[in-house]
Amino acid sequence: MTQPPADPQIDFIVRWQHIARRIRVPLGFITAVLYLFELWRRAPLNAAIAASLLLVLPGLWLRAYASGYVKKNRELTQTGPYAHTRNPLYLGSMLIAAGFAVALLSWPVALVMAIGFGVIYVPVIVSEERFLRATFPGFDAYCRRVPRLIPRLTPGMTEVPSGHFSMELFLKHREYNASIGAVMLYLSLLFLRPALGLLVNLPQ
């Protein structure tokens, strides 16, 4: 039996995902090194840290809100934030990352984060959409109503399906870890440099 011809687009996505998995850890290491270097190079401005909250807090809220609705691999979630954007979790992560880049006022950190999201999250989103399209018959109609990332202001639903925020799902997905991580990063912004200054001479 002859095999069906390979789909070049699928082959490209698979290769891209393989590359993304291989560079994810090195890219995270580079981001951490840049973050520490920027803290060593100059003290963050309190105004920048405060401004970053305008991105970080909505990002944390969006991730927490979405985690209380999504039932991964079990149903096509279309309620809550999923009525406005198909990827609220990833959008929340992008807001958080952008917020910390603002807190540092660092274009190198912002650039590395942007590359990381482009290289890692784009193939993940494409792969997930392939799975959802093959699993749920209503996915294409959902895509026509709700944008992939940038949210629409009004819910994109012709009929409102049942659904409500579930604290059980929120706890199951352990989304509180994102808030804990954000608190740790803010503590480092405020206190890591003064602590290092007690040990070594830092640039002013």
C-alpha positions as CSV (number, residue, x, y, z in Angstrom):
1,M,0.0,0.0,0.0
2,T,1.4,3.3,-1.0
3,Q,1.8,5.9,1.7
4,P,0.0,9.3,1.3
5,P,2.3,12.1,0.4
6,A,3.9,14.0,3.3
7,D,2.5,17.4,4.1
8,P,5.3,19.9,3.9
9,Q,3.6,22.2,6.4
10,I,3.2,19.5,9.0
11,D,6.9,18.4,8.4
12,F,8.0,22.0,9.0
13,I,5.9,22.3,12.2
14,V,7.3,19.0,13.6
15,R,10.9,20.2,12.9
16,W,10.2,23.6,14.4
17,Q,8.8,21.9,17.5
18,H,11.9,19.8,17.8
19,I,14.1,22.9,17.6
20,A,12.0,24.7,20.1
21,R,12.3,21.8,22.6
22,R,16.1,21.8,22.2
23,I,16.6,25.6,22.6
24,R,14.0,26.2,25.4
25,V,16.4,25.5,28.3
26,P,19.4,27.4,26.8
27,L,17.1,30.3,26.0
28,G,15.8,30.3,29.6
29,F,19.3,30.3,30.8
30,I,20.3,33.2,28.6
31,T,17.3,35.2,29.8
32,A,18.2,34.5,33.5
33,V,21.8,35.6,32.9
34,L,20.7,38.8,31.1
35,Y,18.2,39.5,34.0
36,L,21.0,39.2,36.6
37,F,23.4,41.2,34.4
38,E,20.9,44.0,34.1
39,L,20.4,44.0,37.9
40,W,24.2,44.1,38.4
41,R,24.6,46.9,35.8
42,R,22.2,49.4,37.2
43,A,19.5,49.6,39.9
44,P,15.9,49.3,38.6
45,L,13.8,52.5,38.8
46,N,10.9,52.4,41.2
47,A,8.7,54.1,38.6
48,A,9.5,51.3,36.1
49,I,8.8,48.6,38.7
50,A,5.5,50.3,39.4
51,A,4.6,50.7,35.7
52,S,5.4,47.0,35.2
53,L,2.4,46.1,37.4
54,L,0.1,47.4,34.7
55,L,1.1,44.4,32.6
56,V,2.1,41.8,35.2
57,L,-1.1,42.0,37.3
58,P,-3.5,41.7,34.3
59,G,-1.3,38.8,33.0
60,L,-1.5,37.0,36.3
61,W,-5.3,37.6,36.5
62,L,-5.8,36.3,33.0
63,R,-3.8,33.1,33.6
64,A,-5.6,32.5,36.8
65,Y,-9.0,33.2,35.3
66,A,-8.4,31.0,32.3
67,S,-7.1,28.1,34.4
68,G,-10.5,27.9,36.1
69,Y,-12.3,27.3,32.8
70,V,-10.0,25.1,30.7
71,K,-10.5,21.4,30.6
72,K,-7.5,20.3,28.6
73,N,-8.1,17.5,26.1
74,R,-11.6,16.9,27.4
75,E,-13.7,19.7,25.9
76,L,-13.4,22.7,23.7
77,T,-13.5,25.6,26.2
78,Q,-15.4,28.6,24.8
79,T,-16.5,30.4,28.0
80,G,-14.8,32.9,30.3
81,P,-11.7,34.4,28.7
82,Y,-11.9,31.7,26.0
83,A,-14.9,33.6,24.6
84,H,-12.6,36.5,23.8
85,T,-9.3,34.9,22.9
86,R,-8.4,31.3,22.0
87,N,-5.1,31.4,24.0
88,P,-5.6,33.4,27.2
89,L,-2.9,31.5,29.1
90,Y,-0.3,32.3,26.5
91,L,-1.5,35.9,26.3
92,G,-1.2,36.2,30.1
93,S,2.4,34.8,30.0
94,M,3.3,37.4,27.3
95,L,1.9,40.2,29.5
96,I,3.9,39.0,32.5
97,A,7.1,38.7,30.5
98,A,6.6,42.2,29.0
99,G,6.0,43.6,32.4
100,F,9.3,42.4,33.8
101,A,11.1,43.7,30.7
102,V,9.5,47.1,31.5
103,A,10.6,46.8,35.1
104,L,14.2,46.4,34.0
105,L,13.9,48.9,31.2
106,S,16.1,46.4,29.3
107,W,15.8,46.0,25.5
108,P,18.1,42.9,25.5
109,V,15.8,41.1,28.0
110,A,12.8,42.2,26.0
111,L,14.4,41.0,22.7
112,V,15.3,37.6,24.1
113,M,11.8,37.2,25.6
114,A,10.2,38.1,22.2
115,I,12.4,35.6,20.4
116,G,11.6,33.0,23.0
117,F,7.9,33.4,22.6
118,G,8.2,33.4,18.8
119,V,10.2,30.3,18.7
120,I,8.6,28.3,21.5
121,Y,5.0,29.4,21.8
122,V,4.1,29.7,18.1
123,P,4.8,26.1,17.3
124,V,3.0,25.0,20.5
125,I,-0.1,27.0,19.5
126,V,0.0,25.6,16.0
127,S,0.4,22.1,17.3
128,E,-2.5,22.5,19.8
129,E,-4.7,23.9,17.1
130,R,-4.1,20.8,15.0
131,F,-5.1,18.6,17.9
132,L,-8.2,20.6,18.7
133,R,-9.3,20.7,15.0
134,A,-8.9,16.9,14.8
135,T,-10.6,16.3,18.1
136,F,-13.5,18.8,18.3
137,P,-15.8,19.2,15.2
138,G,-16.7,22.8,16.3
139,F,-13.2,24.1,16.5
140,D,-13.2,25.7,13.0
141,A,-16.4,27.6,13.8
142,Y,-14.9,28.7,17.1
143,C,-11.8,30.0,15.2
144,R,-14.0,32.1,13.0
145,R,-15.6,33.8,16.0
146,V,-12.7,34.2,18.4
147,P,-9.2,35.5,17.5
148,R,-6.1,33.4,18.2
149,L,-4.4,35.8,20.5
150,I,-5.5,39.5,20.6
151,P,-8.8,39.4,22.5
152,R,-12.0,40.8,21.1
153,L,-14.0,43.1,23.4
154,T,-17.3,41.2,23.2
155,P,-17.7,37.4,23.6
156,G,-17.4,35.7,20.3
157,M,-20.3,33.3,20.7
158,T,-23.6,32.8,18.8
159,E,-24.9,30.6,21.6
160,V,-23.5,30.9,25.1
161,P,-22.4,27.4,26.2
162,S,-22.5,26.5,29.9
163,G,-19.4,27.1,31.9
164,H,-18.2,28.9,35.0
165,F,-15.0,29.5,36.9
166,S,-13.9,26.5,38.9
167,M,-11.6,26.8,41.9
168,E,-11.0,23.1,41.6
169,L,-9.6,23.5,38.1
170,F,-7.5,26.5,39.2
171,L,-6.0,24.4,42.0
172,K,-5.5,21.4,39.7
173,H,-3.6,23.5,37.2
174,R,-1.5,25.0,40.1
175,E,-1.8,28.4,38.5
176,Y,-0.9,30.0,41.8
177,N,2.7,29.1,41.0
178,A,2.7,32.0,38.5
179,S,1.8,34.4,41.3
180,I,4.5,33.0,43.6
181,G,7.1,33.3,40.8
182,A,6.1,36.9,40.1
183,V,6.4,37.8,43.8
184,M,9.9,36.2,43.9
185,L,10.9,38.3,40.8
186,Y,9.7,41.5,42.3
187,L,11.5,40.7,45.6
188,S,14.7,40.2,43.5
189,L,14.1,43.5,41.7
190,L,13.8,45.3,45.0
191,F,16.3,43.5,47.2
192,L,18.8,41.4,45.2
193,R,21.0,44.3,44.1
194,P,21.2,45.8,47.6
195,A,22.1,42.4,49.0
196,L,24.8,41.9,46.4
197,G,26.1,45.4,47.2
198,L,27.0,44.2,50.6
199,L,29.4,41.6,49.1
200,V,30.8,43.3,46.0
201,N,31.1,46.7,44.5
202,L,28.3,47.3,42.0
203,P,28.1,50.0,39.2
204,Q,26.1,53.0,40.3
